[in-house]
Amino acid sequence: MERVYINKISEYVDKEVTIKGWLYNIRSSGKLMFPEFRDGSGIIQGVVSKKEVSEKVWDDFSKLTQESSVIVKGKVTKHPKKENVYELQVTDLETVQIAQEYPITPKEHGVDFLMDRRHLWLRSARQTAILRVRNEIVQSIRDYFYKEGFVLFDTPIFTPNAVEGTSTLFATDYFDLGKAYLSQSGQLYAEAGAMALGKVYTFGPTFRAENSMTRRHITEFWMMEPEMAYYDIDDDMDLIEDFLEYVVQRVIKNCKAELETLERDITKLEKVKKPFPRITYDEAIEILRKKDIPLIRKTANGEEHIRPFPWGEDFGAPHEEAIVEDYDKPVMVHRWPAEAKAFYMKRDPENPKICLGVDVLAPEGFGEIIGGSQREDNIDLLLERIKEHNLPEEVFDWYLDLRRYGSVPHSGFGMGLERMVSWICNLEHIREAIPFARRPNRIRP
């Protein structure tokens, strides 16, 4: 019998097949058993009739425990009541291993319990659905940039300097060369790539040593960062729109079953089509002031609520949610106060207090998913920014070379993969968006 994967089972109706996998669940009703099998690609219900199988097969099924590994044979049939659902009329069973008592059962478990057993929790239908959506997002990112003529540009994980200051970096001793840092972004190196190849993107693990326990933060995550020569801030925003529409609509098309498992309301995702609302930082401030959303600062005596929201401050989660709540698409907030953003962002020639940056805020309260900008291409102005931010000029010498030898206007952006997964899957917490989450209080398993 031909071995098949469950996600292709519809192609084998009325045919005898072999499935190699694990017992997901089992229930019995007199002379019938209804085992559910999973093989990593999907789940299918089997039907075991006592009168249709040997006594040994029947007895072997009665001994199976949850997550026992099995090889089953049978005939594929359509479910008698459910459309596009299939069953396996089981004829034979080979037990590969009887699993010990499985710690994760259908009952409710606490988050810590499940995270301690993340290596097993990954087997559940919900978690596999999330990881399949993640896989589709990754593949759609690669396909989009390939078709648009971008070159994948791999950047170092060990770096001698920070992109946005050293306060959130993991440091390590690097032989006799002093300190090295785990990369918080591949952007600076990607700019070198853009000067060589025109349009590049990086895609790899990044690290932020923020001692933050919010539902949006993890310390190790995957970042995708394109950089483009001869792009200004408006070109950058055009690319972001086109890219986001492509990824979201492709996931809707290719992950219908997974989104259904996750009970995701795809009507909200279907609206993610360009053009997106574009508002300036000043306009966003007016929204916050009209809605009377204060800036909250922690003080020695508790919290200070500052009204009206002061110009120049960055936004937190409540502010991002208030800005997007009247929109059903991602909102692009651009032209930010320069002091609130990184040193490499280009100042607006018409107003040096403003930088040509953009944050993309996802609807439904998921906050910032993309941050980008036009980069400063003037070496003298970039040197001023480095000094203003008290950064060591010597470690940026190679970066300044990009402005010495053929400097051009250029732009780029960064997208955190796990935030994208969280938004598309409608996850309450980012820890489910990556196979093994790393947080300030967790490094195992």
Protein Blocks (a to p, Z undefined) as FASTA:
>chain_A
ZZddfklmmmmgoiacddddddfbdcdehjaccddddehjaccdddddfklpcfklmmmm
mmpcehiacdddddddddfkbghiacdddfbdcdfbdcdddfbdfbdcdfklmmmmmmmm
mmpmklmmmmmmmmmmmmmmmmmmmmnopacddddfbdcbdfeojklcccddehjnopad
ddfbfklmmmmmmmmnopacddddddddbdcfbfkbcfbdcddddddehiafklmmmmmm
mmmmmmmmmmmmmmmmmmmmnopafklmmmmccddddddfklmmmmmmmnopacddddfk
lpaddddddehiacdfklmmmmmmmpcbdcddehiafklmcfklccdfklmkbccddddd
dehhlapabdcddddfbfklmmmmmmmnopafklmmmmmmmmmnopacdddddddfklmm
mmmnopabfklmpfbacdfkbcbZZ
